[in-house]
């Protein structure tokens, strides 16, 4: 839920610059139509706002929110083997040597959410459009849009990574692990993103039992399930290793033919303004986050 129309964008820049606390209060009321409780936060979105103001400025959070520098953190956890190979890095789109890139690749900025160029076939890529999109996203002051200080990155980079292949040629399933105080409790499985008009999202627990924590899960038939992917238990273990230092983080992975691949670490999903989350899930997840003792 990031509004990027110019008037709204500049208003958000100004509001966060003047007062991050007022910024989260105004945006929270706009999203949830109620007052933000920062003195005694209870829901997940309330606690995310608290973390943005009191915790997300820490060096380790800023490192892990940086899609380039997080690679060093993953390696330090002994998980370098699950990193998607890095082809190259660039400071701007004009540095990219398009003829030298592989036929399939992914380009992404090392900050924020979005701005990716996913290229399964370079011969069909509209390079001028890709350059415009990369330049437009690169100009965003992303940390000011929703008062997310972890995205205030000193060195903005465009990363070129290998294209993740799938056996059927479709987009890979995105597995998002919700980790509370170092414990991976649930995985949100995202099927058909970028292909379907309405992608499928389902929560499962570690025993691969459907958890009716979102609308699609709640509306699923009583006996609904999906095949458990090979290597899922290992992904739960990797998520817990990476999330160990943090009160909350979402650890994202891909898993193709049993081979795990790290995606990213997300500390403030949706900026903490997820109006689509079920109220009971917002409360449940909030109860599972133990806020650090920070004055």
C-alpha positions as a Python dict, from the first residue, in 0.01 Angstrom:
ca = {
    (1, 'X'): (0, 0, 0),
    (2, 'X'): (249, 263, -118),
    (3, 'X'): (91, 565, -282),
    (4, 'X'): (328, 712, -539),
    (5, 'X'): (123, 985, -704),
    (6, 'X'): (333, 1300, -694),
    (7, 'X'): (118, 1515, -462),
    (8, 'X'): (77, 1231, -216),
    (9, 'X'): (445, 1140, -246),
    (10, 'X'): (571, 1490, -166),
    (11, 'X'): (325, 1517, 123),
    (12, 'X'): (465, 1193, 266),
    (13, 'X'): (824, 1312, 217),
    (14, 'X'): (747, 1635, 402),
    (15, 'X'): (549, 1471, 682),
    (16, 'X'): (814, 1207, 756),
    (17, 'X'): (1095, 1463, 740),
    (18, 'X'): (916, 1690, 988),
    (19, 'X'): (811, 1411, 1226),
    (20, 'X'): (826, 1034, 1170),
    (21, 'X'): (594, 990, 1468),
    (22, 'X'): (325, 1212, 1317),
    (23, 'X'): (381, 1049, 979),
    (24, 'X'): (298, 699, 1108),
    (25, 'X'): (0, 835, 1304),
    (26, 'X'): (-150, 1011, 1001),
    (27, 'X'): (-87, 720, 762),
    (28, 'X'): (-216, 464, 1011),
    (29, 'X'): (-542, 656, 1059),
    (30, 'X'): (-576, 691, 682),
    (31, 'X'): (-531, 315, 639),
    (32, 'X'): (-717, 171, 939),
    (33, 'X'): (-959, 458, 1015),
    (34, 'X'): (-867, 456, 1383),
    (35, 'X'): (-611, 608, 1617),
    (36, 'X'): (-267, 448, 1641),
    (37, 'X'): (-180, 317, 1989),
    (38, 'X'): (195, 362, 2030),
    (39, 'X'): (195, 356, 2412),
    (40, 'X'): (54, 5, 2433),
    (41, 'X'): (54, -144, 2080),
    (42, 'X'): (-140, -468, 2043),
    (43, 'X'): (-183, -550, 1675),
    (44, 'X'): (90, -639, 1429),
    (45, 'X'): (52, -314, 1235),
    (46, 'X'): (69, -113, 1560),
    (47, 'X'): (384, -293, 1666),
    (48, 'X'): (540, -243, 1323),
    (49, 'X'): (487, 132, 1366),
    (50, 'X'): (656, 113, 1708),
    (51, 'X'): (948, -80, 1558),
    (52, 'X'): (985, 177, 1280),
    (53, 'X'): (1023, 454, 1538),
    (54, 'X'): (1238, 273, 1795),
    (55, 'X'): (1418, -20, 1634),
    (56, 'X'): (1455, -11, 1257),
    (57, 'X'): (1735, 247, 1271),
    (58, 'X'): (1974, -19, 1408),
    (59, 'X'): (2273, -105, 1191),
    (60, 'X'): (2189, -475, 1159),
    (61, 'X'): (1835, -395, 1044),
    (62, 'X'): (1958, -144, 787),
    (63, 'X'): (2215, -395, 662),
    (64, 'X'): (1957, -670, 623),
    (65, 'X'): (1702, -439, 455),
    (66, 'X'): (1967, -363, 191),
    (67, 'X'): (1931, -634, -75),
    (68, 'X'): (2305, -615, -148),
    (69, 'X'): (2448, -594, 203),
    (70, 'X'): (2211, -865, 332),
    (71, 'X'): (2413, -1111, 126),
    (72, 'X'): (2703, -1065, 368),
    (73, 'X'): (2467, -1131, 662),
    (74, 'X'): (2334, -1449, 501),
    (75, 'X'): (2691, -1568, 446),
    (76, 'X'): (2782, -1488, 807),
    (77, 'X'): (2496, -1718, 914),
    (78, 'X'): (2655, -2003, 719),
    (79, 'X'): (2393, -1990, 443),
    (80, 'X'): (2590, -1847, 153),
    (81, 'X'): (2496, -2150, -55),
    (82, 'X'): (2130, -2036, -76),
    (83, 'X'): (2209, -1694, -225),
    (84, 'X'): (2097, -1634, -582),
    (85, 'X'): (2418, -1579, -783),
    (86, 'X'): (2493, -1211, -842),
    (87, 'X'): (2581, -1132, -1204),
    (88, 'X'): (2681, -768, -1145),
    (89, 'X'): (2593, -446, -964),
    (90, 'X'): (2552, -93, -1100),
    (91, 'X'): (2507, 255, -956),
    (92, 'X'): (2261, 361, -1225),
    (93, 'X'): (2074, 227, -1525),
    (94, 'X'): (2309, 405, -1765),
    (95, 'X'): (2595, 181, -1645),
    (96, 'X'): (2418, -139, -1749),
    (97, 'X'): (2587, -306, -2052),
    (98, 'X'): (2270, -458, -2195),
    (99, 'X'): (2440, -658, -2476),
    (100, 'X'): (2664, -827, -2217),
    (101, 'X'): (2381, -942, -1990),
    (102, 'X'): (2268, -1306, -2006),
    (103, 'X'): (1953, -1391, -2198),
    (104, 'X'): (1760, -1432, -1871),
    (105, 'X'): (1811, -1215, -1563),
    (106, 'X'): (1651, -1006, -1292),
    (107, 'X'): (1739, -642, -1217),
    (108, 'X'): (1638, -489, -885),
    (109, 'X'): (1729, -193, -670),
    (110, 'X'): (1880, -278, -332),
    (111, 'X'): (1618, -82, -138),
    (112, 'X'): (1243, -75, -95),
    (113, 'X'): (969, -281, -252),
    (114, 'X'): (926, -291, -630),
    (115, 'X'): (1119, -147, -920),
    (116, 'X'): (1224, -490, -1051),
    (117, 'X'): (1289, -586, -1413),
    (118, 'X'): (1223, -957, -1462),
    (119, 'X'): (1356, -1070, -1798),
    (120, 'X'): (1293, -1430, -1914),
    (121, 'X'): (1398, -1343, -2272),
    (122, 'X'): (1625, -1047, -2347),
    (123, 'X'): (1528, -1045, -2717),
    (124, 'X'): (1176, -941, -2612),
    (125, 'X'): (1278, -687, -2350),
    (126, 'X'): (1184, -321, -2405),
    (127, 'X'): (1517, -181, -2287),
    (128, 'X'): (1422, 191, -2302),
    (129, 'X'): (1113, 117, -2092),
    (130, 'X'): (1323, -84, -1846),
    (131, 'X'): (1567, 206, -1814),
    (132, 'X'): (1282, 452, -1752),
    (133, 'X'): (1132, 226, -1484),
    (134, 'X'): (1467, 177, -1310),
    (135, 'X'): (1542, 550, -1319),
    (136, 'X'): (1198, 641, -1185),
    (137, 'X'): (1221, 398, -893),
    (138, 'X'): (1581, 494, -819),
    (139, 'X'): (1478, 856, -760),
    (140, 'X'): (1234, 761, -484),
    (141, 'X'): (1318, 857, -129),
    (142, 'X'): (1171, 528, -23),
    (143, 'X'): (1248, 562, 348),
    (144, 'X'): (1028, 872, 364),
    (145, 'X'): (720, 728, 189),
    (146, 'X'): (602, 523, 489),
    (147, 'X'): (861, 630, 750),
    (148, 'X'): (1075, 317, 712),
    (149, 'X'): (1423, 426, 825),
    (150, 'X'): (1585, 94, 735),
    (151, 'X'): (1558, 194, 368),
    (152, 'X'): (1768, 508, 417),
    (153, 'X'): (2055, 346, 230),
    (154, 'X'): (2379, 533, 171),
    (155, 'X'): (2468, 361, -157),
    (156, 'X'): (2183, 284, -395),
    (157, 'X'): (2265, -4, -630),
    (158, 'X'): (2099, -195, -910),
    (159, 'X'): (2164, -567, -871),
    (160, 'X'): (2162, -812, -1159),
    (161, 'X'): (2087, -1165, -1042),
    (162, 'X'): (2037, -1494, -1220),
    (163, 'X'): (1686, -1572, -1341),
    (164, 'X'): (1523, -1839, -1126),
    (165, 'X'): (1415, -2118, -1360),
    (166, 'X'): (1110, -2334, -1300),
    (167, 'X'): (1035, -2672, -1456),
    (168, 'X'): (704, -2555, -1603),
    (169, 'X'): (825, -2211, -1711),
    (170, 'X'): (593, -2028, -1471),
    (171, 'X'): (687, -1776, -1203),
    (172, 'X'): (841, -1944, -895),
    (173, 'X'): (629, -1980, -583),
    (174, 'X'): (723, -1720, -324),
    (175, 'X'): (746, -1857, 33),
    (176, 'X'): (723, -1586, 299),
    (177, 'X'): (805, -1700, 653),
    (178, 'X'): (660, -1497, 939),
    (179, 'X'): (923, -1510, 1212),
    (180, 'X'): (851, -1391, 1566),
    (181, 'X'): (1146, -1351, 1803),
    (182, 'X'): (1352, -1602, 1607),
    (183, 'X'): (1075, -1859, 1561),
    (184, 'X'): (931, -1927, 1214),
    (185, 'X'): (565, -1985, 1291),
    (186, 'X'): (391, -1967, 953),
    (187, 'X'): (473, -1960, 584),
    (188, 'X'): (262, -1762, 338),
    (189, 'X'): (273, -1938, 1),
    (190, 'X'): (219, -1708, -297),
    (191, 'X'): (114, -1894, -613),
    (192, 'X'): (77, -1744, -960),
    (193, 'X'): (210, -1396, -880),
    (194, 'X'): (259, -1203, -1204),
    (195, 'X'): (59, -1457, -1402),
    (196, 'X'): (-293, -1465, -1262),
    (197, 'X'): (-531, -1178, -1224),
    (198, 'X'): (-579, -1296, -867),
    (199, 'X'): (-277, -1485, -729),
    (200, 'X'): (-340, -1745, -458),
    (201, 'X'): (-212, -1686, -103),
    (202, 'X'): (-232, -1952, 168),
    (203, 'X'): (-79, -1976, 516),
    (204, 'X'): (58, -2308, 642),
    (205, 'X'): (220, -2401, 973),
    (206, 'X'): (531, -2614, 1019),
    (207, 'X'): (323, -2934, 1007),
    (208, 'X'): (189, -2816, 669),
    (209, 'X'): (-160, -2765, 801),
    (210, 'X'): (-362, -2488, 638),
    (211, 'X'): (-400, -2189, 869),
    (212, 'X'): (-708, -1979, 800),
    (213, 'X'): (-532, -1650, 862),
    (214, 'X'): (-631, -1465, 546),
    (215, 'X'): (-944, -1441, 334),
    (216, 'X'): (-844, -1707, 81),
    (217, 'X'): (-749, -1948, 357),
    (218, 'X'): (-1067, -1874, 548),
    (219, 'X'): (-1281, -1936, 239),
    (220, 'X'): (-1104, -2259, 139),
    (221, 'X'): (-1297, -2590, 164),
    (222, 'X'): (-1279, -2782, 492),
    (223, 'X'): (-1043, -3046, 348),
    (224, 'X'): (-829, -2802, 147),
    (225, 'X'): (-455, -2856, 130),
    (226, 'X'): (-168, -2835, -118),
    (227, 'X'): (123, -3073, -180),
    (228, 'X'): (404, -3005, 65),
    (229, 'X'): (712, -2901, -138),
    (230, 'X'): (1030, -3099, -99),
    (231, 'X'): (1269, -2904, 124),
    (232, 'X'): (1003, -2705, 313),
    (233, 'X'): (1124, -2818, 656),
    (234, 'X'): (1472, -2699, 565),
    (235, 'X'): (1334, -2358, 471),
    (236, 'X'): (1173, -2327, 815),
    (237, 'X'): (1517, -2397, 966),
    (238, 'X'): (1687, -2139, 743),
    (239, 'X'): (1422, -1879, 829),
    (240, 'X'): (1486, -1931, 1200),
    (241, 'X'): (1862, -1899, 1157),
    (242, 'X'): (1827, -1569, 971),
    (243, 'X'): (1555, -1427, 1199),
    (244, 'X'): (1727, -1509, 1529),
    (245, 'X'): (1833, -1151, 1624),
    (246, 'X'): (1501, -983, 1539),
    (247, 'X'): (1169, -935, 1723),
    (248, 'X'): (994, -971, 1389),
    (249, 'X'): (1105, -1027, 1032),
    (250, 'X'): (955, -1191, 726),
    (251, 'X'): (1209, -1415, 554),
    (252, 'X'): (1135, -1478, 186),
    (253, 'X'): (1262, -1774, -16),
    (254, 'X'): (1208, -1964, -339),
    (255, 'X'): (1220, -2341, -362),
    (256, 'X'): (1260, -2513, -697),
    (257, 'X'): (1305, -2889, -725),
    (258, 'X'): (1406, -2903, -360),
    (259, 'X'): (1674, -2636, -403),
    (260, 'X'): (1631, -2333, -171),
    (261, 'X'): (1707, -1979, -279),
    (262, 'X'): (1708, -1673, -53),
    (263, 'X'): (1488, -1381, -153),
    (264, 'X'): (1502, -1104, 107),
    (265, 'X'): (1432, -1003, 467),
    (266, 'X'): (1135, -771, 522),
    (267, 'X'): (1095, -595, 857),
    (268, 'X'): (788, -382, 787),
    (269, 'X'): (553, -565, 544),
    (270, 'X'): (329, -318, 367),
    (271, 'X'): (490, -43, 572),
    (272, 'X'): (271, -159, 861),
    (273, 'X'): (-40, -43, 675),
    (274, 'X'): (-203, -370, 570),
    (275, 'X'): (-574, -295, 565),
    (276, 'X'): (-637, -629, 395),
    (277, 'X'): (-514, -840, 687),
    (278, 'X'): (-793, -1003, 887),
    (279, 'X'): (-844, -816, 1218),
    (280, 'X'): (-810, -1138, 1418),
    (281, 'X'): (-484, -1218, 1239),
    (282, 'X'): (-353, -867, 1305),
    (283, 'X'): (-418, -926, 1677),
    (284, 'X'): (-272, -1279, 1675),
    (285, 'X'): (47, -1174, 1500),
    (286, 'X'): (72, -870, 1725),
    (287, 'X'): (52, -1090, 2035),
    (288, 'X'): (344, -1295, 1903),
    (289, 'X'): (582, -999, 1868),
    (290, 'X'): (776, -926, 2186),
    (291, 'X'): (900, -569, 2154),
    (292, 'X'): (1261, -506, 2261),
    (293, 'X'): (1328, -300, 2573),
    (294, 'X'): (1442, 22, 2407),
    (295, 'X'): (1406, 359, 2571),
}
